[in-house]
Amino acid sequence: MDSLKNITYWDAVGLINKVKNVVMNYSEWEIKVRDATNNEPWGASSTLMKEIAKGTYQYDSFNDIMNTIYSRLTECTDDKWRQCYKALQLLEYLIKNGSERVVSNCHENIYVIRALQKFIYVDPNGKDQGINGILNNINNKFKK
């Protein structure tokens, strides 16, 4: 019973996600994309992103990867803004490092990405998460 006291919130979320993956019968690649685009406050590992990029070169895994990304992008709500943001980051990474098919697939599904232009999320403290990320990137470039 003492070992349960040492479980963090994110450990519990991870355990719930593992159960959900089994119950929903997600493929290996769907699980990887879902892991890379989860709601945790830190980004996906570069190792995981590289592995997903390699998966875009395989016919079967390509569809699982892209469909899961688009699914994440269409699920954007206030409580899932981070998943949406991470899905966009992963998509950008795949455009740069994945199969050429990623670019053509994005072009075919541009309506999913364009629908996000109207999405806004301001956290309870009044902080606009999207604009803050852009400003941080600009500030970091000026500091260098």
C-alpha positions as CSV (number, residue, x, y, z in Angstrom):
1,M,0.0,0.0,0.0
2,D,2.9,2.4,0.7
3,S,4.1,2.0,-2.9
4,L,0.8,3.6,-4.1
5,K,1.7,6.7,-2.2
6,N,4.8,7.2,-4.4
7,I,2.8,7.2,-7.7
8,T,2.6,10.7,-9.3
9,Y,-0.2,12.1,-11.2
10,W,1.7,11.5,-14.5
11,D,2.4,7.9,-13.5
12,A,-1.3,7.4,-13.1
13,V,-2.1,9.1,-16.4
14,G,0.5,6.9,-18.1
15,L,-1.0,3.7,-16.6
16,I,-4.5,4.8,-17.7
17,N,-3.2,5.5,-21.2
18,K,-1.6,2.0,-21.4
19,V,-5.0,0.4,-20.5
20,K,-6.8,2.6,-23.0
21,N,-4.3,1.5,-25.7
22,V,-5.1,-2.1,-25.1
23,V,-8.8,-1.6,-24.8
24,M,-9.0,0.5,-27.9
25,N,-6.7,-1.9,-29.8
26,Y,-4.4,0.8,-31.1
27,S,-1.6,-0.2,-33.4
28,E,2.1,0.2,-32.5
29,W,2.3,3.3,-34.5
30,E,-0.9,4.8,-33.2
31,I,0.4,4.3,-29.7
32,K,3.7,6.0,-30.6
33,V,1.9,9.0,-32.1
34,R,-0.5,9.3,-29.1
35,D,2.5,9.1,-26.8
36,A,4.3,11.9,-28.7
37,T,1.2,14.1,-28.7
38,N,0.0,13.4,-25.1
39,N,-1.2,16.1,-22.7
40,E,1.9,16.1,-20.5
41,P,3.6,19.4,-20.0
42,W,6.9,18.3,-21.7
43,G,7.6,17.6,-25.3
44,A,8.1,14.2,-27.1
45,S,11.6,12.7,-27.0
46,S,13.7,13.2,-30.0
47,T,14.2,9.4,-30.1
48,L,10.4,8.9,-30.4
49,M,10.1,11.5,-33.0
50,K,12.9,10.0,-35.1
51,E,11.3,6.6,-34.8
52,I,8.0,8.0,-36.0
53,A,9.7,9.7,-38.9
54,K,11.3,6.4,-39.9
55,G,7.8,4.8,-39.8
56,T,6.6,7.2,-42.4
57,Y,8.7,5.4,-45.0
58,Q,6.7,2.2,-44.4
59,Y,3.4,1.9,-46.3
60,D,1.3,0.3,-43.4
61,S,2.7,2.5,-40.7
62,F,2.4,5.7,-42.7
63,N,-1.4,5.6,-42.7
64,D,-1.6,4.9,-39.0
65,I,0.8,7.7,-38.2
66,M,-0.9,10.4,-40.4
67,N,-4.4,9.4,-39.4
68,T,-3.6,9.6,-35.7
69,I,-2.0,13.0,-36.2
70,Y,-5.1,14.3,-38.0
71,S,-7.3,12.8,-35.3
72,R,-5.4,14.7,-32.7
73,L,-5.7,17.9,-34.7
74,T,-9.4,17.6,-35.0
75,E,-9.8,17.0,-31.2
76,C,-8.7,20.5,-30.3
77,T,-10.5,21.8,-27.2
78,D,-9.4,23.9,-24.3
79,D,-8.5,20.9,-22.2
80,K,-6.6,19.3,-25.1
81,W,-4.8,22.3,-26.5
82,R,-1.4,20.7,-25.7
83,Q,-2.2,17.6,-27.7
84,C,-3.0,19.8,-30.7
85,Y,0.2,21.8,-30.3
86,K,2.3,18.7,-30.0
87,A,0.6,17.2,-33.1
88,L,1.5,20.3,-35.0
89,Q,5.1,20.0,-33.7
90,L,5.3,16.4,-34.7
91,L,3.8,17.2,-38.2
92,E,6.4,19.9,-38.7
93,Y,9.2,17.4,-37.7
94,L,7.8,14.8,-40.1
95,I,7.7,17.3,-42.9
96,K,11.4,18.0,-42.4
97,N,12.6,14.5,-41.5
98,G,10.0,12.0,-42.7
99,S,9.0,10.5,-46.1
100,E,8.1,12.8,-49.0
101,R,4.6,11.4,-48.8
102,V,4.1,13.4,-45.6
103,V,4.2,16.7,-47.6
104,S,1.8,15.5,-50.2
105,N,-0.5,14.0,-47.5
106,C,-0.5,17.4,-45.7
107,H,-1.4,19.1,-48.9
108,E,-4.3,16.8,-49.4
109,N,-5.5,17.4,-45.8
110,I,-4.7,21.1,-45.6
111,Y,-8.3,21.8,-44.5
112,V,-7.6,20.1,-41.1
113,I,-4.6,22.4,-40.5
114,R,-6.5,25.5,-41.8
115,A,-9.3,24.8,-39.4
116,L,-6.9,25.4,-36.5
117,Q,-6.4,29.1,-37.6
118,K,-9.5,29.9,-35.6
119,F,-8.5,27.9,-32.5
120,I,-7.5,30.1,-29.5
121,Y,-6.6,29.0,-26.0
122,V,-6.0,31.3,-23.1
123,D,-5.2,29.6,-19.9
124,P,-6.9,30.5,-16.6
125,N,-4.1,33.0,-15.8
126,G,-4.9,34.9,-19.0
127,K,-1.8,33.6,-20.9
128,D,-2.3,32.9,-24.6
129,Q,-0.3,29.7,-25.1
130,G,0.1,30.1,-28.9
131,I,1.3,33.6,-29.0
132,N,3.7,33.0,-26.0
133,G,5.4,30.1,-27.9
134,I,5.9,32.4,-30.9
135,L,7.2,35.2,-28.8
136,N,9.6,32.9,-27.0
137,N,11.0,31.7,-30.3
138,I,11.5,35.2,-31.5
139,N,13.1,36.3,-28.3
140,N,15.5,33.3,-28.3
141,K,16.6,34.2,-31.9
142,F,17.3,37.8,-30.9
143,K,19.4,36.7,-27.9
144,K,21.7,34.6,-30.1
